[in-house]
Every structure is written in structure tokens, then in C-alpha cells.
């Protein structure tokens, strides 16, 4: 099924998710902080003929609004609105389908998500689609009943706008923009593995309300760690799918599963997770490094230009080297090379549904 290029929501988003699961591939979910990273994601996706997920953390949207805005909550909200409007304006011209999503929001950030749903309500009245395709609530620090009850409340609001909700069960190690848990070598890691019975409980409560996805923890962490510190067990995802299938008599992959902390993961574990119904993988840490690495190499190559407007050795002006567009573009190009690898790993290259 072909979909109209641009931001996808509602039935189109659900169709895209199902196509990923049926086709055995997943979409890269890339955190962005400004127009440069947003545009680079869309450029890379278009080059690879791949659909993609652009997502924002609360800190990312605050930065998007401007580091100098003193009302930090307003900055997080307005930055998220402005970033979404930017994507809505340009995505269709890149000829790909883009999912717009906000990342980890713990209990203290629930008001941020509520405020964004307020904006989606207004946007929906005018455009018949929400401002965002989906939002995430990460209430994994709380007991499962509190977690799921708040998720149900939010999904009740969002389903009226044909939006999807991403929830987290179990805990993804490491930290994502102030939300998360450090991991320590030798520490008890049982909390990093979600129990299939908890996933079934979530399915029972949320599936009658609306469309949702599950970030079920299987040892994954944010960031990259030395070998041996992280033990991925994607078979947990398979067990969760099978329990829901047997209980409710559904198809083989009733759950829409999300892989957090994809940076640095072994490729065979990525492939296994996708085979069990993962349609989305986050890779923020690797793309951050790739962008910075590209800028760093450019600065190293043209070092004098970042300290002298005129080269002291030959008297030649160096504006063409220190022009911000030059070194920002170097970061974007490096960023996109890492995304080329991600699209290949996830099997999404050449499979855009955009018409």
C-alpha cells in the first residue's frame, strides 16, 4: 500500500507499522535538536528511499526554541511545536513518509506531553491530523498499575486525534536527556528485562482504547558501553508476542515493539529483535557522535580558520572555511553516513511507502 509522502498519522501510521512488521524491517528513530539534524535525517531517508522517525526529547525541544528562553517549560512546548511545523512543511517535498514522535517523558514531564496534545487538538481541527504521530510516556520507574493507568488516561486523549502512544515496561539502562538509570558493572540487572506478563497486562488495558507501542526492555541501554557490560536478550520479545497471541488468539505479532538504546548493539541482536516484531529502533548516541565527529574533523583540517579571519601565514581571508554552513554541513554529512548504515541494518532502505 502506498501512502502520501509527508508526516503520517492515524490509519497511515498504523499501516506503516504493520508493513514494517510484515516485511521484517524496522524504521530508524533519530533524535534531532535543530533544523540541521532534522533536514539531514530527511535527506538521508530520501537518498535511501526509506521512511523514518524523527523524534525529540524534552531537552531537544527546549534547545530548538533557544537556549536563552528563560521559561524552560514554555521552551520545551514551543520548541516541540515549532520543530513539528518545520517537518510538516518540508517532509512531503523529500518524498518520504515521516513519523513525528516525542521521546522519554517521565512523571514530571507528563504536563509537557499534555500541553503538546493540546496543540494537536487545535492542529487537528484545521488539518484533520494531529501535530505529532505519537508521544512516549516513560513511567517505568513507577509500579505497573500507576504506569498503565496514566498511559490509559493519555491514550484516551490521544486516540480521539488518531495518535499513537509509546509506553515503556521494564527499564532501559543508561540515560536519555535526564530520564533513565545508570548501569554499573556487576550490579543486579534484572530490572532491565521486561516480564511478558506485564506486557500482556498492558495489552489488555490499552488495546481497547487505541493504537500503542511497547518499549519492552530486553537488556538494552542508552549510550554505548564496553563489551560485556550489556547482555541483550531479544527472545524476551518473542515470549511477549507469544503470550499475547495465545491469550487473545491474535496474529503472530500482535505487539508493536520498540528497541530503545540501539546504538552500539550487535547486528545479529538487531536482526533478531526485528524478527520478533520490532518496528522502531532508536540510535541517538551514535548519530550524536557522528555529527560531532564530522565537525571535529573539519575543524582539525581547517584549524587556522577558527582562530584567525585572515591566515597569518599567507594573508588570505578564511571566510569560506569558517562560514558556519561549511562546518555544520560537514557534521550533517557524517551524520547521514551513520544513517546509511542504520537503514541498511534495519532493512528499511528501498522500502518507502511514499507515493
N, C-alpha and C positions, 0 to 999 in steps of 0.2 A: 504494500500500500504506500502510495506517495503522499507526502504531506507538504503543505505550503511552507516555503522557507521562511525563516524568522524565528521568533520566540514561540515555543509550543506550550500549550496549556490544556487542561481538561482532557477530553477524549483523545486529542492528538498526542498528548504526553503519555497517556496510558497505552496508546498504540505503539509509540516509540519504545516504551519499556518492554512491552510484550514481544516486540520484534527482536529486541536485543536478546531476551531470554530464549526465544525460539531459535534464533540464529546462532546462539552460542558465542556472543560477543558482548562487550561492555563499553560504556562511554567514560571518557576521561572527565573528571570533575576538577576544575582548575580554579584555585583561589586567585582573585585579582584585587588590585589596590588602586588602580587608576586607568585612564584611557589607554595608556601604552600597553599594559598587560592584557586588558580586555581585547584591544584590536589585534594583538599578537595571537591570542587564542583563536579568534575568528579567522585570521589569515591562515594559521596553521591548519585549522579544521578544513577550510576551503581547499587548501593545497592537497590535503589528504582525502578529500571527498568524504569527510567523517562528520557526523553530528557530534555535539559536545555539550558539556555542562559548565556554565560559568557560575561561580559561586563566590559569596562574600562572607567573611567573618565580621563580627561587630567592630573589631578594630580596623578592618579593611575599609568598611564603610565610613567610619569616623575619619580615617585618613583621606578618603575620597572627598569628603566635604571640606577638608582643610584642617591641618594640624593646629591652626590658630583659632579655630572656633571654640570659644570658652564653654559653651553649653554642650558638654560631651554627649548627652543623650540625644539632643536635637541633631548633633552632627551625625550620630550613628543612624538616625532615622532618615534625615535629608540626604545623607551620602548614599544610602541604600536606594532611595527613590531616584536620585539623580543618575546613579550608575545604571539602574534598570531602564530608565528612559533612554540613556545612551545606547544600550543594547537593542531595545525595541526599534530605535531609529535606524540602526545600521545592519542588524543581523540579516535581514532578508536580502540585502544587497551583496552579502558574501555568499549567498546561495546555499546555506546550510540550515539545519534545524538546531536551535539553541535552547537549552533548558536553563532557566534562571532560578537560582537557589540561594538561600542563606544557610550558613554553616552553623556549627555548635552554638546553641543558646541554652545555658543552664537556667536555674530558677531565677536568678537575679536579672537575666536577660529576657525573660518571658514578656515583660512590658514592651521591649523593643519589637518582638515579633507581633504582639497585639497591635502596636502602632503601624507596622507595615501592612497588616491585614486591613486596618482602617483605610490606608491609602489604596489598597487593592479594591476595596469596596467602591471607592469613588472612581477608580480607573475602570472597573467592570461596568459601571453604569454607562460610561461613554464609549467603551471599546468592546464590550461583551466578552472580555477576557481579563484575567487578573494581571496585576503588575508583575507578580512573580509566579513561576510554575509551581514552586514548592518552598517550604521552610523546614528547618530542623529544630526539634526540641531535644536537647540532651539532658535528661533528668536522671541519668544513670547513677548519680550519687545518692539518690533517694530510694526508699523501698519501692518495690514494683507496683504496688497499688497506687501510691501517690504519683508515681511516674505515669502510669497508664491513665489514671483519671484526668490528670491535667492534659495529657495528649488527646484524650477523647473530647475534652472541652474545646481545645484548639481546633481539632478536626471538624467539629460541629460547625464552627465559624467558617473554616476554610472550604469545606465541601460545598457550601452554598455558592461559592465563587469558582467551583471546579478546580480547586487547588489540591495538591497532594502534601502530605505530611511525612517527614522522615523522623523516625524515633531511634533512640539508642537503648539497647538492652545489653547488660554487661558493660564493662568499662574498657574503652580504648586507652591504652597506656600512653604516656607522654603528654604533651600539652599542645593545644591548638588555640593560639591567641588568648591565653589566660584561662582556658577551660580544659581541664584534664587532670592527669595524675602522673607524677614522675614514676619511673620504674628503677628499681635498684637491683643490682646483680645479687642473686642468691635469695631475694625476697620471695614470699609466697605470691604466686601469680594466678591463683585460682579465680580471682575476680576478673581476669582478662578473658575468661571463657564463658560465654552465654549458655544457659541451660535451655534445651529445646522446649521444656515445659513452660518456661517463661515466654518463649516466642508464641507458643500455642495460645497462652492466655491473652497476649496482645492481639492475636488474630481474632479470637473470639469476641473481644470487645470492640475493636476498631473496624473490622471488615464490614459490619453492617452500616457504619457511619459514612465511610468514604474511602478514597484511594490513599494508601500509605505504603511506605517502605521501611525496612528494618536494618539498622546498622547493628548487626549481631556480632559481638566480639568473639574472635577465634584466635586470640593471642596477638592481634595486630596492635601496633603502636604508632603514634605520630612521631615524625622525625626519623632519623637513621641512627642505628646503634651498631656497636662492634659485633661481628659474627658470634652466634651462640647466645646472645642476650635475648633474642626474640624467637619464640617457637610457635610458628603458625600451624594451626590445626583446622584447615578448611573443611574437614569431614564433619565438623560440628554443624556447618551449614546444611550439609546433606541430611543429617539427622533431624534438623528442624523442619526441613521441607517434608521429609517422610512422615513425621509425626502429624503435621497439619493435614497432609494428604490422606492418611489413614483415618484420622478422626472425622474429617469432613467430606471424604470422597471426592476430592478435587482432582485437578490435573496434576501432573508430576511436579510442577514447580509453582505452587500457589503463592509463595512469598516473593516479594520484590526486595532483593537483598543488596546491601551496600557494603563496600570494602573501604573502611577508613584506614589511613596510615599506609597507603600503598607504596610510598617512597622507600626504596631500598629492598623491597620484597623480592624473593626468588621468583623467577619467571614460571617455574612449574607450579608454585603455590598460587600464583595469579591465575594460571590456566585452570587449575582445579577449582578455585573459588567461582570462576565464571561458569564452569560446567555444572555447578550446584545452584545457579540462579542469580549470581551477582550481575547486576546491570550497570553499576556505577562504581568507579574507584577514584579515590582522592589521592592526589600526588603533589600537594603543596610544597613540601620541603625540597624535593628535587627541582621543581621549577623555580623556586626562590633562588636556590644556589645557581642554577643555570643562568638566570638573568644577571645575577651579581658577577658570576664568573666571566660572562661576556663583557660586562662593563670593565671589570678589573683588567682583563687582557688588553682592552682598547686603551685604557689609561696607561698601562705599562708600555705599550707600543708608542704612545704619543705623550710621554711623561712631561716633557718640557712645556707643552701647550696648556697644562693645568696649573702652571706656576708663572708663566710669562706670556703676555699677549703677543709680544714680539720675541722671536727666537734670539737669545743673546749671542748665539754662535754666528748666525748669518744675517740677522736683522730682518728676517722675513716674518710678516704678520701670520699668526697661527689661528685666526678665527675659524677657518674651515675645519680645524681639529677640535677646538673646544666648544663649538656650536653644540648645545645640548641635544639637538636632533641626531647628531652623529653618534655620541656615546649611548644615548638611550636606544637608538636603533641597534647598536651592537648588542645591547642587552636583550632586545626583542628577538634578534636573530638566534642567539644562543638559547633563549627560552623556547623558541619554536623548534629547534633541533631536538630538544628533550621531549617535546610534544610529539614529534615524528615517531620517536621510539615508543611513546606511550600508546599512540594509535595502533602501532604495529603489535605491541604486546597484548593489547585488549581486543584485537581483531576487528576494530571498527573502521579501519581505512578502506575506502572504496565502497562503503555501505550506507552512505547518507540516504535518508528517505526523502530529502527535499526535492521538490519538482521545480 
